[in-house]
Amino acid sequence: MGKGDRRTRRGKINRSSYGNARPHVDVVSGAAVAKPAAAKPAAAAAKKAAPRKKA
């Protein structure tokens, strides 16, 4: 439970990442900002290749 823990606020700050423990906050209003779903690239919705079978 510290800087190395990705699930805690301190760990998110240390890794410069965001998530449930550290949401993006609007500086002006102080409210959490939700990114619109339409902003995601369409390429990410492309169908993934079938997983390879183990020999």
PAKE-853897 format. One record per atom (N, C-alpha, C): x, y, z; atom name; residue in one letter; residue number from 1. Coordinates in steps of 0.001 Angstrom, whole numbers, plus 524288, in hexadecimal, padded with zeros to 5 digits. Layout:
! PAKE-853897
<volo xx="X" yy="Y" zz="Z" atom="CA" type="a" seq="NUM"/>
...
//
This chain:
! PAKE-853897
<volo xx="80346" yy="7FB62" zz="80000" atom="N" type="m" seq="1"/>
<volo xx="80000" yy="80000" zz="80000" atom="CA" type="m" seq="1"/>
<volo xx="80373" yy="804DE" zz="80000" atom="C" type="m" seq="1"/>
<volo xx="8058A" yy="80605" zz="7FB83" atom="N" type="g" seq="2"/>
<volo xx="808E9" yy="80A99" zz="7FB35" atom="CA" type="g" seq="2"/>
<volo xx="809DA" yy="80C21" zz="7F59F" atom="C" type="g" seq="2"/>
<volo xx="80E86" yy="80E10" zz="7F4A8" atom="N" type="k" seq="3"/>
<volo xx="80FC9" yy="80FF1" zz="7EF6A" atom="CA" type="k" seq="3"/>
<volo xx="80FCF" yy="80B9B" zz="7EB59" atom="C" type="k" seq="3"/>
<volo xx="810E8" yy="806E0" zz="7ECD2" atom="N" type="g" seq="4"/>
<volo xx="81123" yy="80298" zz="7E91A" atom="CA" type="g" seq="4"/>
<volo xx="80BE3" yy="80017" zz="7E7FA" atom="C" type="g" seq="4"/>
<volo xx="807E2" yy="8017B" zz="7EB08" atom="N" type="d" seq="5"/>
<volo xx="802BE" yy="7FF0A" zz="7EA72" atom="CA" type="d" seq="5"/>
<volo xx="7FF87" yy="80204" zz="7E673" atom="C" type="d" seq="5"/>
<volo xx="7FE7A" yy="7FF96" zz="7E1F8" atom="N" type="r" seq="6"/>
<volo xx="7FBA1" yy="80229" zz="7DDC0" atom="CA" type="r" seq="6"/>
<volo xx="7F5ED" yy="80331" zz="7DF1B" atom="C" type="r" seq="6"/>
<volo xx="7F3E1" yy="800A2" zz="7E30E" atom="N" type="r" seq="7"/>
<volo xx="7EE4F" yy="80127" zz="7E452" atom="CA" type="r" seq="7"/>
<volo xx="7ED28" yy="805B9" zz="7E7F3" atom="C" type="r" seq="7"/>
<volo xx="7F122" yy="8081C" zz="7EA34" atom="N" type="t" seq="8"/>
<volo xx="7F043" yy="80C66" zz="7EDD7" atom="CA" type="t" seq="8"/>
<volo xx="7F145" yy="811A7" zz="7EB47" atom="C" type="t" seq="8"/>
<volo xx="7EF3B" yy="815C4" zz="7EDAF" atom="N" type="r" seq="9"/>
<volo xx="7EFE9" yy="81B0E" zz="7EBA4" atom="CA" type="r" seq="9"/>
<volo xx="7F5B3" yy="81C6E" zz="7EB58" atom="C" type="r" seq="9"/>
<volo xx="7F8AA" yy="81B24" zz="7EF5B" atom="N" type="r" seq="10"/>
<volo xx="7FE3D" yy="81C76" zz="7EF70" atom="CA" type="r" seq="10"/>
<volo xx="80125" yy="81988" zz="7EB20" atom="C" type="r" seq="10"/>
<volo xx="7FFB8" yy="814B1" zz="7EA2E" atom="N" type="g" seq="11"/>
<volo xx="8022D" yy="811B3" zz="7E605" atom="CA" type="g" seq="11"/>
<volo xx="800E8" yy="813DF" zz="7E0A8" atom="C" type="g" seq="11"/>
<volo xx="7FC09" yy="815BE" zz="7DFF9" atom="N" type="k" seq="12"/>
<volo xx="7FA7D" yy="8181F" zz="7DAFC" atom="CA" type="k" seq="12"/>
<volo xx="7FD8A" yy="81D25" zz="7DA17" atom="C" type="k" seq="12"/>
<volo xx="7FE36" yy="8203B" zz="7DE21" atom="N" type="i" seq="13"/>
<volo xx="80134" yy="82517" zz="7DDA2" atom="CA" type="i" seq="13"/>
<volo xx="806D8" yy="823D4" zz="7DC3F" atom="C" type="i" seq="13"/>
<volo xx="8090B" yy="81FE4" zz="7DEC7" atom="N" type="n" seq="14"/>
<volo xx="80E75" yy="81E5C" zz="7DDC6" atom="CA" type="n" seq="14"/>
<volo xx="80F41" yy="81C8D" zz="7D82A" atom="C" type="n" seq="14"/>
<volo xx="80B6A" yy="819D3" zz="7D5EF" atom="N" type="r" seq="15"/>
<volo xx="80BD1" yy="817DA" zz="7D09B" atom="CA" type="r" seq="15"/>
<volo xx="809A8" yy="81BA6" zz="7CC90" atom="C" type="r" seq="15"/>
<volo xx="80791" yy="8200C" zz="7CE51" atom="N" type="s" seq="16"/>
<volo xx="80530" yy="823F9" zz="7CAE0" atom="CA" type="s" seq="16"/>
<volo xx="800CB" yy="8219B" zz="7C7A0" atom="C" type="s" seq="16"/>
<volo xx="7FD75" yy="81E8A" zz="7CA23" atom="N" type="s" seq="17"/>
<volo xx="7F908" yy="81C2D" zz="7C770" atom="CA" type="s" seq="17"/>
<volo xx="7F400" yy="81DA4" zz="7CA45" atom="C" type="s" seq="17"/>
<volo xx="7EF9B" yy="81C58" zz="7C7E1" atom="N" type="y" seq="18"/>
<volo xx="7EA81" yy="81D91" zz="7CA12" atom="CA" type="y" seq="18"/>
<volo xx="7E72F" yy="818A5" zz="7CA3B" atom="C" type="y" seq="18"/>
<volo xx="7E324" yy="818B8" zz="7CD7A" atom="N" type="g" seq="19"/>
<volo xx="7DFA3" yy="81447" zz="7CDEF" atom="CA" type="g" seq="19"/>
<volo xx="7DB8E" yy="8156B" zz="7D210" atom="C" type="g" seq="19"/>
<volo xx="7D929" yy="81157" zz="7D433" atom="N" type="n" seq="20"/>
<volo xx="7D520" yy="8121B" zz="7D82B" atom="CA" type="n" seq="20"/>
<volo xx="7D755" yy="81496" zz="7DD18" atom="C" type="n" seq="20"/>
<volo xx="7DC1D" yy="81348" zz="7DE7D" atom="N" type="a" seq="21"/>
<volo xx="7DE7D" yy="81571" zz="7E32D" atom="CA" type="a" seq="21"/>
<volo xx="7E044" yy="81B0D" zz="7E264" atom="C" type="a" seq="21"/>
<volo xx="7E0F6" yy="81CAE" zz="7DD81" atom="N" type="r" seq="22"/>
<volo xx="7E2CE" yy="821F6" zz="7DC58" atom="CA" type="r" seq="22"/>
<volo xx="7E03B" yy="823ED" zz="7D75B" atom="C" type="r" seq="22"/>
<volo xx="7DB5E" yy="825BA" zz="7D7BC" atom="N" type="p" seq="23"/>
<volo xx="7D8B0" yy="827A5" zz="7D313" atom="CA" type="p" seq="23"/>
<volo xx="7DAD3" yy="82CE8" zz="7D155" atom="C" type="p" seq="23"/>
<volo xx="7DA06" yy="82E35" zz="7CC5D" atom="N" type="h" seq="24"/>
<volo xx="7DB65" yy="8335F" zz="7CA68" atom="CA" type="h" seq="24"/>
<volo xx="7D7BD" yy="83744" zz="7CCFC" atom="C" type="h" seq="24"/>
<volo xx="7D9E3" yy="83BA0" zz="7CEF1" atom="N" type="v" seq="25"/>
<volo xx="7D6BA" yy="83F91" zz="7D190" atom="CA" type="v" seq="25"/>
<volo xx="7D730" yy="844B3" zz="7CEA9" atom="C" type="v" seq="25"/>
<volo xx="7D2AF" yy="8472D" zz="7CDB9" atom="N" type="d" seq="26"/>
<volo xx="7D290" yy="84C50" zz="7CB3C" atom="CA" type="d" seq="26"/>
<volo xx="7D47E" yy="85050" zz="7CF3E" atom="C" type="d" seq="26"/>
<volo xx="7D86A" yy="85352" zz="7CDD7" atom="N" type="v" seq="27"/>
<volo xx="7DAD5" yy="85700" zz="7D178" atom="CA" type="v" seq="27"/>
<volo xx="7D6FD" yy="85B54" zz="7D2FA" atom="C" type="v" seq="27"/>
<volo xx="7D3C2" yy="85D1F" zz="7CF60" atom="N" type="v" seq="28"/>
<volo xx="7D032" yy="86176" zz="7D05B" atom="CA" type="v" seq="28"/>
<volo xx="7CBC5" yy="85FEC" zz="7D406" atom="C" type="v" seq="28"/>
<volo xx="7C8F8" yy="85BC2" zz="7D2C1" atom="N" type="s" seq="29"/>
<volo xx="7C46A" yy="85A4A" zz="7D5D8" atom="CA" type="s" seq="29"/>
<volo xx="7C5A1" yy="85656" zz="7DA1F" atom="C" type="s" seq="29"/>
<volo xx="7C9E0" yy="85367" zz="7D992" atom="N" type="g" seq="30"/>
<volo xx="7CB36" yy="84F67" zz="7DD5D" atom="CA" type="g" seq="30"/>
<volo xx="7C836" yy="84A62" zz="7DC88" atom="C" type="g" seq="30"/>
<volo xx="7C50D" yy="84A22" zz="7D868" atom="N" type="a" seq="31"/>
<volo xx="7C1F7" yy="84578" zz="7D744" atom="CA" type="a" seq="31"/>
<volo xx="7C50F" yy="841D2" zz="7D3BF" atom="C" type="a" seq="31"/>
<volo xx="7C431" yy="83CC7" zz="7D46F" atom="N" type="a" seq="32"/>
<volo xx="7C6D1" yy="838EE" zz="7D120" atom="CA" type="a" seq="32"/>
<volo xx="7C4E8" yy="83983" zz="7CB85" atom="C" type="a" seq="32"/>
<volo xx="7C881" yy="83936" zz="7C7DD" atom="N" type="v" seq="33"/>
<volo xx="7C735" yy="839E6" zz="7C25B" atom="CA" type="v" seq="33"/>
<volo xx="7C6F6" yy="83495" zz="7BFBD" atom="C" type="v" seq="33"/>
<volo xx="7C295" yy="8335E" zz="7BD4F" atom="N" type="a" seq="34"/>
<volo xx="7C1FE" yy="82E7D" zz="7BA74" atom="CA" type="a" seq="34"/>
<volo xx="7C31C" yy="82F84" zz="7B4BA" atom="C" type="a" seq="34"/>
<volo xx="7C68A" yy="82C61" zz="7B284" atom="N" type="k" seq="35"/>
<volo xx="7C7CC" yy="82D00" zz="7ACFF" atom="CA" type="k" seq="35"/>
<volo xx="7C35C" yy="82ABD" zz="7A9BB" atom="C" type="k" seq="35"/>
<volo xx="7C1DB" yy="82D5A" zz="7A580" atom="N" type="p" seq="36"/>
<volo xx="7BD9D" yy="82B54" zz="7A240" atom="CA" type="p" seq="36"/>
<volo xx="7BF2A" yy="82648" zz="79F8A" atom="C" type="p" seq="36"/>
<volo xx="7BB6D" yy="822C2" zz="79EF6" atom="N" type="a" seq="37"/>
<volo xx="7BC6E" yy="81DAC" zz="79C95" atom="CA" type="a" seq="37"/>
<volo xx="7BDA2" yy="81E34" zz="796C8" atom="C" type="a" seq="37"/>
<volo xx="7BBC2" yy="82261" zz="79450" atom="N" type="a" seq="38"/>
<volo xx="7BC95" yy="82322" zz="78EB5" atom="CA" type="a" seq="38"/>
<volo xx="7C23C" yy="82496" zz="78D7B" atom="C" type="a" seq="38"/>
<volo xx="7C542" yy="82612" zz="79167" atom="N" type="a" seq="39"/>
<volo xx="7CAA6" yy="827B9" zz="79082" atom="CA" type="a" seq="39"/>
<volo xx="7CE59" yy="8231C" zz="78FAA" atom="C" type="a" seq="39"/>
<volo xx="7CC84" yy="81E62" zz="790BD" atom="N" type="k" seq="40"/>
<volo xx="7CFE3" yy="819D2" zz="79014" atom="CA" type="k" seq="40"/>
<volo xx="7D0B5" yy="818C6" zz="78A46" atom="C" type="k" seq="40"/>
<volo xx="7D563" yy="81731" zz="788C0" atom="N" type="p" seq="41"/>
<volo xx="7D666" yy="81626" zz="78338" atom="CA" type="p" seq="41"/>
<volo xx="7D366" yy="81163" zz="78149" atom="C" type="p" seq="41"/>
<volo xx="7D1B9" yy="81195" zz="77C69" atom="N" type="a" seq="42"/>
<volo xx="7CEB9" yy="80D52" zz="77A21" atom="CA" type="a" seq="42"/>
<volo xx="7D223" yy="8087E" zz="77940" atom="C" type="a" seq="42"/>
<volo xx="7D741" yy="80946" zz="778C5" atom="N" type="a" seq="43"/>
<volo xx="7DACD" yy="804EC" zz="777D1" atom="CA" type="a" seq="43"/>
<volo xx="7DAD6" yy="80122" zz="77C72" atom="C" type="a" seq="43"/>
<volo xx="7D9D4" yy="8030B" zz="78127" atom="N" type="a" seq="44"/>
<volo xx="7D9D4" yy="7FFB4" zz="785C3" atom="CA" type="a" seq="44"/>
<volo xx="7D535" yy="7FBE0" zz="785A1" atom="C" type="a" seq="44"/>
<volo xx="7D122" yy="7FD33" zz="782B8" atom="N" type="a" seq="45"/>
<volo xx="7CC97" yy="7F9D3" zz="78272" atom="CA" type="a" seq="45"/>
<volo xx="7CD3E" yy="7F581" zz="77E60" atom="C" type="a" seq="45"/>
<volo xx="7D1A8" yy="7F561" zz="77BC1" atom="N" type="a" seq="46"/>
<volo xx="7D2A0" yy="7F16A" zz="777C0" atom="CA" type="a" seq="46"/>
<volo xx="7D2BC" yy="7EBFE" zz="77A3F" atom="C" type="a" seq="46"/>
<volo xx="7D119" yy="7E815" zz="77757" atom="N" type="k" seq="47"/>
<volo xx="7D0DC" yy="7E2CC" zz="77952" atom="CA" type="k" seq="47"/>
<volo xx="7D65F" yy="7E0A5" zz="77A16" atom="C" type="k" seq="47"/>
<volo xx="7D730" yy="7DE39" zz="77E95" atom="N" type="k" seq="48"/>
<volo xx="7DC48" yy="7DC02" zz="77FCB" atom="CA" type="k" seq="48"/>
<volo xx="7DCE5" yy="7D6AE" zz="77D28" atom="C" type="k" seq="48"/>
<volo xx="7E1B9" yy="7D53B" zz="77C23" atom="N" type="a" seq="49"/>
<volo xx="7E2D2" yy="7D01C" zz="779D9" atom="CA" type="a" seq="49"/>
<volo xx="7E1AF" yy="7CBD1" zz="77DD8" atom="C" type="a" seq="49"/>
<volo xx="7E04F" yy="7C741" zz="77BE7" atom="N" type="a" seq="50"/>
<volo xx="7DF26" yy="7C2D5" zz="77F54" atom="CA" type="a" seq="50"/>
<volo xx="7E420" yy="7C14A" zz="78240" atom="C" type="a" seq="50"/>
<volo xx="7E39D" yy="7BFB8" zz="78731" atom="N" type="p" seq="51"/>
<volo xx="7E841" yy="7BE2F" zz="78A31" atom="CA" type="p" seq="51"/>
<volo xx="7EABA" yy="7B946" zz="787E6" atom="C" type="p" seq="51"/>
<volo xx="7EFC8" yy="7B909" zz="78844" atom="N" type="r" seq="52"/>
<volo xx="7F296" yy="7B489" zz="7862B" atom="CA" type="r" seq="52"/>
<volo xx="7F1DB" yy="7AFD2" zz="789B2" atom="C" type="r" seq="52"/>
<volo xx="7F16B" yy="7AB3E" zz="7875B" atom="N" type="k" seq="53"/>
<volo xx="7F0C8" yy="7A678" zz="78A4E" atom="CA" type="k" seq="53"/>
<volo xx="7F627" yy="7A47E" zz="78BEF" atom="C" type="k" seq="53"/>
<volo xx="7F658" yy="7A25F" zz="79098" atom="N" type="k" seq="54"/>
<volo xx="7FB46" yy="7A02B" zz="79287" atom="CA" type="k" seq="54"/>
<volo xx="7FC6C" yy="79B05" zz="78FDD" atom="C" type="k" seq="54"/>
<volo xx="80160" yy="79A23" zz="78EB2" atom="N" type="a" seq="55"/>
<volo xx="802DC" yy="7955F" zz="78BF1" atom="CA" type="a" seq="55"/>
<volo xx="80334" yy="790B9" zz="78F92" atom="C" type="a" seq="55"/>
//
